[in-house]
Amino acid sequence: LLGAYPTGAGRPPGLLKVEEQHSGELVSPHLRLGDLVSRQPQQWPRYLLFSTALLEQLELVPQVLAQAGFPDARISILSAYRTPTHNRAVGGAARSRHIYGDAADLIVDSNADGRMDDLNGDGLTSRADVEWLIARLQRAGVPVAIGGVGSYESTGPAGAFLHMDARGRAADWQR
């Protein structure tokens, strides 16, 4: 079910087993356990590993959006912690930060349509909206420099999304 972590890395400490009835419990003002658990196909219990540094970064996103004129913005986590088995199934990198619980892929989805909102006002939802958000986060001093940040144009229903992680060193592979 969990799978093996990369050779030499070992299983990280702090892995939590989450039952479905606890998935609605808050772990921060805007995030619930269910937002962060591994999304293996419809099975419970699910597993979770998360870093407080990542939670702190994620909690700053709605604040930055409010300052930019989106006071009711809601973030939707597409993927946070992944078990090594699930990470392989979705084509994640062998040493993906998702398997260490310090990465999240997200969209801003205030209208709950499952797609990234049009943040830059061009009438489209695209990677340009994610780039707009990254620029606002950097301008606001959100510590994206302590981890990776990237914009992706997905082939899935959510469209473009933002990847943030708190790996402890700057990593920006797309600029």
C-alpha positions in Angstrom: 0.0 0.0 0.0 2.6 2.6 1.0 5.5 1.3 -1.2 9.2 1.8 -0.7 10.9 5.1 -0.3 14.0 5.8 -2.4 17.1 3.9 -1.5 19.0 5.6 1.3 16.1 7.9 2.2 14.2 5.6 4.4 10.6 6.1 5.5 10.2 9.6 7.0 9.1 9.9 10.6 5.6 11.2 11.5 3.5 9.2 9.0 -0.2 9.5 10.1 -3.0 7.0 9.3 -6.2 9.0 8.7 -9.6 7.4 8.8 -12.4 8.9 6.6 -14.4 10.2 9.6 -11.5 12.4 10.5 -10.8 13.8 7.1 -12.7 17.0 7.8 -10.6 18.0 10.8 -8.7 21.3 10.4 -4.9 21.2 10.5 -4.7 25.0 9.8 -7.2 27.8 9.3 -7.9 26.9 5.6 -6.8 23.2 5.3 -8.3 19.9 6.5 -6.7 16.5 6.9 -8.6 15.4 3.8 -7.0 18.1 1.7 -3.5 16.7 2.4 -3.9 12.9 2.5 -2.6 10.6 -0.2 -5.3 10.4 -2.9 -5.1 6.7 -3.6 -8.2 5.5 -5.3 -11.1 5.6 -2.9 -9.6 3.6 -0.1 -9.5 4.4 3.6 -7.6 4.6 5.7 -5.3 7.0 3.9 -1.9 8.2 4.9 -0.5 11.7 5.6 2.8 13.3 6.2 3.1 17.1 6.2 5.6 19.8 7.1 4.6 22.8 9.1 6.7 25.0 6.8 4.5 23.9 3.8 1.3 24.6 5.8 2.7 28.1 6.7 3.4 28.8 3.0 -0.1 27.5 1.9 -1.8 29.6 4.5 -0.2 32.8 3.0 -1.8 32.2 -0.4 -5.4 33.3 0.6 -3.9 36.3 2.3 -1.9 37.4 -0.7 -5.0 36.8 -2.9 -7.1 39.0 -0.6 -4.5 41.8 -0.8 -4.6 41.5 -4.6 -8.4 42.0 -4.7 -9.6 38.5 -4.3 -11.0 38.5 -0.7 -13.1 35.3 -1.1 -10.4 33.3 -2.9 -10.3 29.6 -2.0 -7.5 27.3 -2.7 -8.0 23.7 -3.6 -5.3 21.1 -3.1 -5.0 18.7 -6.0 -2.2 16.7 -4.5 -0.2 17.0 -1.3 1.3 13.9 0.4 1.7 10.9 -1.9 2.7 7.4 -0.8 5.6 6.1 -3.0 3.1 3.7 -4.6 0.7 6.4 -5.5 3.5 8.7 -6.6 4.7 6.1 -9.1 1.2 5.5 -10.3 0.8 9.2 -11.2 4.2 9.5 -12.8 5.8 11.5 -10.1 9.6 11.9 -9.8 11.4 9.1 -7.8 12.4 11.7 -5.2 9.3 13.9 -5.4 8.9 16.2 -2.5 5.3 14.9 -2.3 6.5 11.6 -0.8 8.1 13.6 2.0 5.0 15.6 2.8 6.4 19.0 2.0 4.9 19.6 -1.4 1.4 20.5 -2.7 -0.1 21.1 -6.1 -3.0 23.6 -5.9 -5.4 25.8 -7.8 -7.4 28.8 -6.8 -11.0 27.7 -7.2 -13.3 30.3 -5.7 -16.3 29.3 -7.8 -15.9 25.5 -7.1 -15.8 24.6 -10.8 -12.7 22.4 -10.3 -10.5 24.7 -12.5 -8.0 27.4 -11.8 -9.6 30.9 -11.6 -8.9 33.7 -14.1 -6.6 35.6 -11.8 -4.9 37.9 -14.3 -8.2 39.1 -15.9 -7.4 38.0 -19.4 -10.7 36.0 -19.8 -8.8 32.7 -19.9 -7.7 30.2 -17.3 -4.2 29.1 -18.1 -0.6 28.9 -16.8 -0.5 32.7 -17.0 -2.8 32.8 -14.0 -0.4 30.6 -12.1 2.5 32.8 -13.1 0.5 35.9 -11.9 0.0 34.2 -8.5 3.7 33.3 -8.2 4.7 36.9 -8.9 2.3 38.1 -6.2 3.6 35.6 -3.7 7.2 36.6 -4.4 6.3 40.3 -4.1 4.5 39.7 -0.8 7.6 38.0 0.6 6.0 34.5 0.8 9.0 32.2 1.4 8.8 30.4 -1.9 12.6 30.7 -1.9 12.8 28.0 0.8 11.4 25.5 -1.6 10.4 24.8 -5.1 7.8 26.7 -7.0 6.5 25.9 -10.4 3.6 26.4 -12.8 2.2 23.6 -14.8 -0.4 23.3 -17.6 -2.2 20.1 -16.8 -4.0 17.8 -19.2 -6.4 17.1 -16.3 -9.7 18.8 -15.6 -8.2 21.4 -13.2 -6.0 22.9 -16.0 -3.1 25.0 -14.9 -1.8 24.5 -11.3 0.8 25.8 -8.9 3.4 23.5 -7.3 4.8 24.7 -4.0 7.2 22.9 -1.7 9.2 23.5 1.4 12.3 21.5 0.7 14.5 23.9 2.6 16.5 25.3 -0.4 15.4 27.3 -3.4 14.4 25.3 -6.5 12.7 27.0 -9.4 13.1 24.7 -12.4 11.0 26.7 -14.9 12.5 30.1 -15.0 
